[in-house]
Amino acid sequence: MADNGFMILKEKDWQGQTPEQRDWLIFNTLQNMDSRLKKIESKAWLDKGCSFLGGIVGGAAAYFGIKIGG
């Protein structure tokens, strides 16, 4: 059921579970998603920094491209 740290449920796995087991599967899946989203959101500063540097590089490339081509 688990592959690379992710829980992968197949239809046959779900059908064989009791309602209580299904509730726990849903709960565990939501907890897993929450922890993964927190990790992604905590790296927002890195994304903003890379976007800023990409803008500088792209702007410089456009500026020099216009100067050389025009």
Rosetta blueprint (number, residue, H / E / L):
1 M L
2 A E
3 D E
4 N L
5 G L
6 F E
7 M E
8 I L
9 L L
10 K L
11 E H
12 K H
13 D H
14 W H
15 Q H
16 G L
17 Q L
18 T L
19 P H
20 E H
21 Q H
22 R H
23 D H
24 W H
25 L H
26 I H
27 F H
28 N H
29 T H
30 L H
31 Q H
32 N H
33 M H
34 D H
35 S H
36 R H
37 L H
38 K H
39 K H
40 I H
41 E H
42 S H
43 K L
44 A H
45 W H
46 L H
47 D H
48 K H
49 G H
50 C H
51 S H
52 F H
53 L H
54 G H
55 G H
56 I H
57 V H
58 G H
59 G H
60 A H
61 A H
62 A H
63 Y H
64 F H
65 G H
66 I H
67 K H
68 I H
69 G H
70 G L
